[in-house]
Amino acid sequence: MRVTRIGGPTMLVELDGWRILVDPTFDPPGRRYPFALGTSSVKTRGPALQAADLGPIDLVLVSHDHHADNLDDAGRALLPAASHVLTTRSGARRLGARNTRGLRAGESISVDAAGKPRLDITATPCRHGPPLSRPLAGEVIGFAIRRDGETDVALWATGDSVLYGGLLSTARDLNVDVAIVNAGGVGFPLTGPLTYSMTGAEAIRLITALEPRVAIPAHYDGWSHFRDGEDGMRAAVAAAPPATRAAIRWMPDGRPIDV
């Protein structure tokens, strides 16, 4: 497997000939984007690669379409050219494209592409905020990708989630090769101490429960709404149990890395 960090949650994953793009965000920095309840965030870093430089994309995984830090205007523009786009049920209705299918947590789908092995993809649960926040934060999913006929998970992209029982149960049930784990500790002045994604310490708890061969931190920088951010993620990795720390791979910007 080869992984290229593009920025924020956006990763290009090359797996058995498949070119898989996770949460495409390619807008330049400097713009403020609105979120729910009057909250907002400024994009502070641009992408390491431009969408036009990626080449053909077979599969796009959109954990949720309604927050610009996971799908922005430039990311949205590239969706029609992809062979397959997977997202939430509500997101698929909003996107309304023929190549787009929606999943609820726990649902699975198989995807095919000419000359490539079939992939089996299961939507995994997320809770993008405190209890009872789903009506405001919206529907979010992660993605567990298996090679055709295999039970082990080749790639798990967690999506944006706080650490809660459903996510930990998922981690304990999966046998994962490579995990892309979103963190950052999202928070807003308007909502006080509430957080809407895992802090670095919480991400380490999840990775420790999961025990993947490789864990890639993601979505911890590049936006003003990260309270924990890269510093919190790096501090948590430094304090992690040795086996967990050994699994962590920090991705350089824009350079493909074999994992």
C-alpha positions in Angstrom: 0.0 0.0 0.0 1.2 3.5 -0.8 -0.2 6.6 1.0 0.3 10.3 0.1 -0.8 12.9 2.6 -2.3 15.9 0.8 -3.5 17.8 3.8 -6.1 17.9 6.5 -8.1 14.6 6.2 -7.1 14.2 2.5 -5.0 11.1 1.6 -4.4 9.3 -1.6 -4.2 5.6 -1.1 -2.9 3.2 -3.7 -4.0 -0.4 -3.0 -3.7 -3.3 -5.4 -4.0 -1.0 -8.4 -6.9 1.1 -6.9 -6.4 4.8 -6.5 -8.5 5.8 -3.5 -9.0 9.4 -2.3 -10.1 10.1 1.2 -12.1 13.2 2.0 -11.0 15.5 -0.8 -10.1 19.1 0.2 -8.2 21.2 -2.3 -9.2 24.8 -1.7 -6.5 27.3 -1.0 -6.0 28.6 2.5 -7.4 31.8 3.9 -11.2 31.3 3.6 -13.6 31.1 6.5 -16.2 28.4 6.2 -19.5 28.2 8.2 -20.5 25.2 10.2 -23.6 24.5 12.4 -25.1 26.9 15.0 -23.1 29.9 13.8 -19.7 28.2 14.2 -17.0 28.6 11.6 -13.4 27.8 10.8 -10.6 29.3 8.7 -8.5 27.0 6.5 -4.9 27.9 7.4 -2.9 25.5 5.1 -3.3 24.6 1.5 -3.1 21.2 -0.1 0.4 19.7 -0.8 -0.9 18.6 -4.2 -3.5 20.1 -6.5 -6.5 18.0 -7.7 -5.4 18.4 -11.3 -2.1 16.7 -10.5 -3.5 13.5 -9.0 -4.4 11.6 -12.2 -7.4 9.2 -12.4 -9.2 8.3 -9.2 -11.1 5.1 -8.9 -12.8 5.6 -5.6 -13.5 8.6 -3.4 -14.5 8.1 0.3 -16.3 11.1 1.7 -16.9 10.6 5.4 -19.4 13.5 5.3 -20.2 16.1 2.7 -21.6 18.9 4.8 -18.4 20.2 6.4 -15.9 22.0 4.2 -12.9 20.6 6.0 -13.8 17.2 4.7 -15.3 18.1 1.3 -14.6 21.6 0.0 -15.5 23.3 -3.3 -12.4 22.0 -5.2 -12.9 18.5 -3.8 -16.5 18.5 -4.8 -15.6 19.5 -8.3 -13.5 16.3 -8.8 -16.2 13.9 -7.7 -17.9 13.5 -11.1 -14.6 12.1 -12.7 -14.2 9.3 -10.1 -15.4 5.8 -10.9 -17.1 5.4 -7.5 -17.9 7.8 -4.6 -19.1 6.5 -1.3 -20.5 8.6 1.5 -23.4 8.7 4.0 -27.0 8.0 2.9 -27.9 11.7 3.5 -24.7 12.9 1.7 -25.5 10.7 -1.3 -28.9 12.3 -1.6 -27.4 15.8 -1.4 -24.7 15.1 -3.9 -27.2 13.4 -6.2 -24.7 11.9 -8.7 -24.9 8.6 -10.5 -21.5 7.5 -9.4 -22.3 8.1 -5.7 -23.7 5.6 -3.3 -24.6 6.1 0.4 -24.1 3.9 3.3 -25.2 3.8 6.9 -22.8 2.5 9.6 -22.7 -1.3 9.4 -23.7 -1.5 5.8 -21.3 -3.0 3.2 -20.9 -2.6 -0.5 -18.6 -4.1 -3.2 -17.0 -2.0 -5.9 -15.3 -3.1 -9.1 -13.0 -1.5 -11.6 -11.6 -2.9 -14.9 -8.4 -4.8 -14.3 -8.5 -4.4 -10.5 -9.6 -6.8 -7.8 -13.0 -6.3 -6.2 -13.0 -4.4 -2.9 -15.5 -4.9 -0.1 -16.2 -1.7 1.9 -18.1 -1.5 5.2 -19.2 1.8 6.7 -18.1 2.2 10.3 -19.7 4.3 13.0 -18.8 7.9 14.0 -20.2 10.4 16.4 -19.0 13.9 15.4 -19.6 15.5 18.8 -21.0 14.9 22.3 -24.0 12.7 23.0 -27.2 13.7 21.2 -25.3 16.0 18.8 -26.0 14.1 15.6 -29.0 16.3 14.6 -26.6 19.3 14.6 -23.3 17.7 13.6 -24.9 15.5 11.0 -24.3 12.0 9.8 -20.7 10.8 9.5 -19.1 7.4 8.7 -15.7 5.8 8.5 -14.7 3.1 5.9 -13.2 -0.4 6.4 -11.8 -1.7 3.1 -11.3 -5.4 2.6 -9.9 -7.3 -0.4 -12.4 -9.5 -2.0 -13.2 -12.5 0.2 -10.9 -11.5 3.0 -11.9 -10.9 6.6 -9.0 -8.7 7.6 -9.2 -5.0 6.9 -6.6 -3.7 4.6 -7.4 0.0 5.3 -9.6 1.7 7.9 -10.3 5.4 7.6 -12.0 6.4 10.9 -13.7 9.6 9.7 -14.3 12.4 12.1 -15.4 11.2 15.5 -15.0 11.7 19.2 -13.9 8.6 21.1 -17.0 6.8 22.4 -18.1 3.2 23.0 -19.2 2.5 19.4 -15.9 3.5 18.0 -13.9 1.5 20.6 -16.1 -1.6 20.0 -15.4 -1.3 16.2 -11.7 -1.0 16.8 -11.7 -4.1 19.0 -13.7 -6.1 16.4 -11.5 -5.3 13.4 -8.2 -6.8 12.4 -6.6 -3.8 10.6 -3.4 -3.5 8.5 -3.3 0.3 8.0 -5.5 2.8 9.9 -5.9 6.5 9.0 -7.0 8.1 12.3 -8.5 11.6 12.4 -7.8 13.7 15.5 -7.2 17.4 16.2 -9.7 17.9 19.0 -12.1 20.2 17.2 -13.8 22.9 19.3 -15.4 26.3 18.9 -15.7 29.3 21.3 -19.5 29.3 20.8 -19.8 25.7 22.1 -17.5 26.1 25.1 -15.5 23.0 26.2 -17.3 20.6 23.9 -15.2 18.7 21.4 -16.2 17.3 18.0 -13.3 15.0 17.1 -10.7 13.0 19.0 -7.8 14.7 20.8 -4.3 13.1 20.3 -4.6 11.3 23.6 -8.0 9.8 22.6 -6.6 8.8 19.2 -3.8 7.0 21.0 -6.4 5.1 23.1 -8.2 4.1 19.9 -5.0 2.9 18.2 -3.9 1.0 21.3 -7.2 -0.8 21.3 -7.0 -1.4 17.5 -3.4 -2.7 17.3 -3.0 -2.0 13.6 0.3 -2.7 11.8 0.5 0.9 10.8 -1.5 3.9 12.2 -1.4 7.2 10.3 -2.5 10.4 12.1 -4.7 12.7 10.0 -6.8 15.8 10.2 -4.9 17.4 13.1 -3.7 20.6 11.3 -4.6 23.2 8.7 -7.7 24.6 10.3 -8.4 27.1 13.0 -10.9 25.0 14.8 -8.3 22.5 16.1 -7.8 22.9 19.8 -5.4 20.0 20.3 -3.8 20.1 16.9 -0.5 18.7 15.8 1.2 19.6 19.2 -1.4 17.5 21.0 -1.0 14.6 18.6 2.7 14.5 18.8 2.7 14.8 22.6 0.3 11.9 22.8 2.4 9.8 20.5 5.5 10.5 22.6 3.6 9.3 25.7 2.0 6.2 24.1 2.8 2.6 25.0 5.9 1.4 23.1 3.9 -1.0 20.8 1.4 1.8 19.9 4.2 4.3 19.3 6.0 1.8 17.0 2.9 1.6 14.8 2.6 5.4 14.2 3.7 6.7 10.8 3.9 10.4 10.2 3.3 11.2 6.6 5.3 13.9 4.8 3.3 16.4 2.7 2.8 15.4 -0.9 5.3 12.5 -1.1 4.0 8.9 -1.6 5.2 6.6 1.1 5.0 2.8 1.1 3.5 1.4 4.3 
